[in-house]
Structure formats: C-alpha cells, structure tokens
C-alpha cells in the first residue's frame, strides 16, 4: 500500500502569494528513495531568517527521526519501503502573522498511513514563533474547549454522523495538546484534528473554526512573555523565577508537564507510581542542581535538566 497524503491546496499555489502578503514563499523539497524507505517532504522558505531556520530545522528533524525508525525495515516485506510525506499550506501571510499548516503522513506497514497535522504561527515582522498557551489564558483554554466541543458535536453527531460524544469530549477536552495544530486567523481560531483525535479514522481529519470575538477577553496581553505550566505571578523560588525569565525554558516546562500528564493518564495505578516517584525526584533535583544559579547560568542548568526529563518521559511512550 502506498502512502496517500490528505488532500490540501496544491504546492504550486505556494509560489503565488496574495497581494497583501508580506513574505514571498518558495518550496523546498527533500526527496529520497531507498530500499528501506522513501521520503517526500516539502516546506516553505520565506526569506525571513528566523522563520526559515525554525521551519527547516523542524523538517530536517522529522526526516532524521523517520530515517532512524526506518533503519530496521528490510524493505522486502509485502508492505514495501516505509514512507514519509510532509506537505504544506500557507494558512496566513500578512503584516501580523505568517502561519503554515503541515500535513504529516507516515506509512510503516498496516492498513493505512498515519496522518497528523503540525502548524507554526509566527508573529510579524520579527518571526517570533508563538504557541496557544502564550496567546490564551487557562480560562481561555476552557472556553476554546467548550466551543470546539459544541461545534464538533454539531458536525459529527447525528443519524449520518460518525461521531461519539465521549470521543469528542476526550479529543477536544481542556488540554492544550488537543489544540496544538492551530492557526490564528484575523477573525478566527482554526483548529485541525488528525484522524482518531475526535472521530474514527474513516471520518478523516476534522476542523473547527472558532470566531475570535468570544475569545478576545481571554487573550494574554504579551504573547512573547514566558508562559510555563504554572502562574508566573505566583513564582516564589529561584527555580520558578528563572523559568519565568526565559520563553524557551518556559516552553520546556510546559512540554514536560504535558508529557508527564500523558504518561500518567491511564488507569493503572501500579504503573503510575514509579513515574510519579521519578517526577518528584526530578523536581527536587532542580533545586539541588540549579537552585543557587541565577541569570544565564540558571537558565542553562535548568535547560539541561528539562531536556533530559523530557527525553525520559517520551521514551517508549
């Protein structure tokens, strides 16, 4: 079976940016064909150094990770070589934001390819990449979840629908990770859900567009300010204050918190205990190793610890 990407706007359209666009867009391709695997990846280049480095770095990381996974495939099985396909659509390109929607598909045997969505939203003109928890407050997350759930219920529940209310409630519940594939449009929050997220695979990917008007009261004032998994207004320790001083470290704090939540979301209490114990020990180690360091030294120390903890939490998930 050959990998089929979810149809999106043809790549040729990426060359023709609309009149209001601030960035010219060209397509960069990574194409490889080996006995064990095939790669067909496309991503945009804009001429903005920061944006281009972020996007190219992400795309090359996906290729490297896929090649590692494909190393064990002998290429002679009935399913043939493993396949990676990444396609893109420029979802917004104006003087406020540049946003890209990637369709990421892999095939490693089985009944069908696995398809997910990845988005990147950059503030203009500097190209600062921004994430949903930096745009909206925790109360905003609950509002997004409520509106998204209602819209998905309307789309998927009914005599001809393929939806399940419990499935939708899980996939659109108030967790930041549920809405990670988003594009902030001028008047709406556009959210993409990969197959299986809120409905069966046969239903395909889903989308909700939430008008910004009811969400504006929940928007943060400064989208560039560090937003970790806790409230920086209540930061009291040296470690907490250091995390709240650096946007990238704050993002790592959110990533670790989300990975821990996913790792402990099952019902097996016996399996959860060692994970919880390890998390408590790691939290204590932050103070032991980095609690006396401030400024750049503190950021560097904590970054090392967070990277290691995230690797441990995501390994063999």
N, C-alpha and C positions, 0 to 999 in steps of 0.2 A: 504494500500500500504506500502511495506517495503522499507526502505532506501537502495539504491544501490550506493556504492561508485564508483567514476570514476576509472576505472582500472589503476593501476600503478604496478610497479615491486613488486613481492611478498615479504612480510615481511621477509620470510626466507632468502632472499638474503642479508638482512641487517647484518646477522651474519657473512657472508663471505666477509670480506673486501679485496680489491685487494692488490697485493704485495707492491705497492708504498704507501699504506695508512699509515698514522701516528697514527691514533686513532682506537682502537678496538671498535666495535659497537654492543651493545646488545639492545634488545627491551624490553621496559617497557609497561605494559598493565594496563589500568583502565577499568574494566568491571563491569557494574551494571545493574540489571534488576528489575524494579519496575512496579507497575500497571500504574503509570502515565508516566514513561519514561524509556528509555534504553540508556545505554552509552557503547560504544565500542571504546576506544581510545588507540592508540599506539604511542609511541615516543621513540627516541633513548637515550641511555646512553653511554657515551664515556670514562669516567674516568677522563676527564678534568673538574675540579670543577666548573669553571666559565661557561663553555658551558652547563654542566648538570644542573646547577641551573637556568640558563636562560630558557632552554627548558622545564624543569619540571615545573617551575613557570608559564610559558605561558600555558602549557597543563592543569594544575590544575585550572588556572583561567578560561579557556574555559569551563571546566566541571562545575565549580561553577556557572558561568553565565547562562549556559544552564539549570541547575537544578532550578535556580530562575525563568527562563522563563517557565519551565515545571510545576511549582508548581500549576498553575491554571488549568491544564488539568485533567479532572476527570478519564481519561483512559478508559472510557466506550463508547466513540464516535466511529463512523464507521471507523475512521482513525486509531484507536488504540493508543498505547502509543507514545509519542514523542520520537524521536531518534536522537542521536548524534553519528557520526562516524568520527574519525580522523585517517588517515593512513599516512605513510611517506615513502619517498625515500631519501637515502643519495645521493645527486647530485654531491658532490665533497668532496674528502677526501685525501688531500696530505699535503706536508710540507708548503704550502702557505695559504690554506683555508680549512675550513670544512663547508659544506653547506647542508641544509636539505630542501626538498620540502614537505610540508604537504598538503594533500587533506582533506578538512574540509567540512563535509556534515551534514545538519540538516533536519529533517522532522517533521513538526508541522501541518500536515494536508495539504490539497491541492492536486494539480495534480501531483506534483513531489517534490523530495527533493531539497533543495538549496545547491549548491556546490560552494565553493570558495577555493582559494589557498593561502597559507601562506608560506613564505620562511624565513630562518635565515642563514645569512652568517657570519662566524667567522674567524677573522684573526688568523693565527697560528704563534708562538706556544702559545701565551698568552690567546687566546679565546675571544678577543675583538670583540663584535658584531658590524657590520658596515652596514650602510644604503646607499641607492643610492645617496641621496644628499650630502653625505660625500665623495663619490667616484668621482662624476662628477660635473662640474660647471653648472651654469644656461644655458650657451651656449651648454653644453653637453646634457642637457635635450632636447633642441630644436633639436639637431642632432639625438638623440635617437628617438624622436617622428617622425621625418621625415623618418628615415629608417624603423621604425616599421610600420608606416602607409603604406609605399610603399610595404612592404612585405605582410601585411595583405590584401591590395588591390589585390595583385597577387594571394594570396591563396583563397580569398573569393568572388571576383567579377568575374562574367563570366556567361555563359549560365547554367552551372551546379552548380554555387556557391550559397550560401545563404547570401551573404554579402550585405551591404548597405554602400555607401561611407560616408554618413553623420554619420551613426552609428560608423563606424571605426574612423572617424575624431574626434568624441567625446571621444571614449574609448581609443584612442591612441594619444590624443592631448597632448600638452606640459605641463602636470601637473604631479608632482612627484607621486601622488597617483595612477595614471594609471599604473605605472610600479613598484608598491610596491612588487609584487611577482616576484622577480628576483633571478637568481643565476649567480654569476660571475665565469664563467669557465675560464680555462687558455687562451683560444683563442676566447671567445665569451661571449656576454651578453645574457643569456637565460631568456626570459620573458614569464610568464604564464598569461593568461586572463581567468577568470572564465566565465561560461555561462552567457549571457546577456551583458557582458562588451563590446564586439566588434561585436557581432552577435547574432541571435536568440538562444533561449535555445536549439532548435533542432540541432543546429550546434555544440553543445558541447563546451568544453573549447578549447581555441586556444593558440598557441605558436609562438613566433618569436625568432630566434637566430641571433643576430647581431654580425658580426665579430668585434673584439676589435680594429683591425688596424685603421679604420676611427674614432674611439672614443678616442684613446690614447691622441691626442692633447688636449682633454677636461677633462682629469683626474686630480684631485687635487693632490698636492704633498704629503700632510699629511692627510691620511684618518681618523686618530684619532683626528684631530683638531676639535673643536666645530664649527658646521655649522648651525646657526639659519636661520630664514626666511629672514634675511637681511644680508648685506655685513659687516662683522666684521671690515674690513679695514676702514669703514666709521663710526664706532661706536664712539659716542661723549659724551653720557650721562653716568652717573654712572650705571644706569639700563642696558643699552646696553652693556657696558663693562663687567658687571657682567655676563650677559647671554653668552657673548663670552669667558668667562673664564671657563665654565663648559659644558662638552659634553652632559650630560644628560639634563641639563636645556635648552641647545640649541635645543635638540630634542623636548622637550616640547613646545618650541617656534614654531617650525615647525608644530607640531601636532595641536596647537591652530590655527595657521594661516590657515592650511588646513581645519580644522573643520569650521572655520568662512567662508572660501571660499565656502564650500559645503552648508552651511546654507543660504548663500546669493546668490546662483547660479540661483535661479528661476527668473521668470519674474514678480512676484507680488511685485511691489514697496511698496505697503502699508504694506505687511508682512515683508519686509526687513528693514523698518525704525526702529522699536524697537530693532532689532538685531544690527543694526549699532550704534544706540544710546548707547546700553548696552556695545558694544565693545569699543566705545570711552571713556565711563565712566571707564571701566576696565583698559584701557591703562593709563588713568590719575591716577588711584589708584596705579599703580605700582610705580609711583614716590612718591605719598603721603605716602605709607606704607613702601616702600623699598629703596627709593632714597637716604637715608642717611646711608644706610648699605652697607658695602663692605666685600669682602672675603667670608668666610663660612657663616657668618650671612646674607649677601645679597643673597647668593645662596639659603639658607633655606627659607628666606622670599619670594623670587620670586617663588620658587618651590611650596609653599603652594598656592600662588595666581594662578599660572598656572594650577595646578591640579583642583582647584575649577572652573576656567573658562572653562577648557576642559570638565568637567562634565556637566556644564550648556549648553555648545554648542552641546554636543552629546545626551543630554536627549531628548527623544521624537522627534528624528530627523525625 
